[in-house]
């Protein structure tokens, strides 16, 4: 099912999931602000609650340059980008989520900064609409892999040797996509990924691969919104 009505419903579900996640934020926290079309609703809602006085003494950390600009425009106090302290909670979206709450991220190209925030957070809250749920990762979404431009063809061949169908990411104007850190992104179709931890380790061991979009074992909370309502799952409690 597609069309304007479907997209309107998805937008509504994304907003519901993001705003439910914001109920986990408490005054005095340092909050990681995820990137993407779902997480932006959380950022805007946090800003609203700060303006209303419902939340106070909040500082935040941005996972991309666009979200840093958005948060600054909304008046959210930000900590320095060198992250001088740990994060209490990060709210972020995902491109695909499996039954074990592992996720694929990086559709917007911010996977490196997002993973830095996730690993530095006491609580990593993933918010999605129910179209993002899959039995296995890789069924609906390719794995974004951030690579150095230096020697990139070697990484291309390496990923193909793992069985992936690899494509270089481009912008809409046909120019080569670059991340906020200046790196390339390959979108890699592996098919169903039955052992994401194993693939994650293989990719992480390769020089030239800066980071990959498999977030394995990082999600502490998953909030899913859909036609049947909201679900909040917690790691080891789902």
C-alpha positions, 0 to 999 in steps of 0.5 A: 500500500502506498499513496498520500494517505499511507504516507500521512499515516506513516508520518503520524505514527512516526510522530507518535513513536517519537513523542512517546520516547520523549516521555523517557526524558527527565529534567537535568539529562544530557540527550542525544538527538538522532537524525532522520525523519522520525527522530526529528519529531523528538527534537521538536517535542523536546524543544516545545517542552523546554519552552513550556517549562515542562523540561528544564536543565536539558542539554543535547548532543547532535548526531548530524550537522542538520540536526545540530542546526535544527536544535540550535534554531529551536533553542535547545542548549547543546554540549560541545561536539567533542562530547565532554560527558556521557549521554543519559539517553539518545532517541533515534530512528532506524531503517529496519529492526529485527526481532532481537532489536538489532537495527540498520541505520544510515539511510540519511548518511549519519551512521558514524555519528549516530553510532558514536552517540549510541555507544556513549548513551546509557539508554538508546531508544529507537523509534519507528513506525511498524513498516520498519519491523522485519524478521531479519535485517536486510530483507527491506533495506541495504546496509549503509557502509561508510568508507574512506575515499582512499583506496575505496575500490578495495573496500568495494571488492571486499564487500562484493566478496562477502556476497553483497550487491554494492552501490555507491551512494549519490545525491539527487544532483548525481554528485557523489554523496559525502557524510558529515565526516567527508566519507563515501557511503556504499549501500550493500544488499546482503539479503537476509542477515541471519547473524548480524553480530558476525557480519558486524565484526567482519566489517568492523575489522576491515581497514578503510571501512570507517563504520557500518549501519548494523547497530547490534546489541545497542538498542535498550528500548524500541518504540513502535507505532502503527495502526494497532497503537504504540508498543514499547519493548525493552531489551531482555524484556520483549 
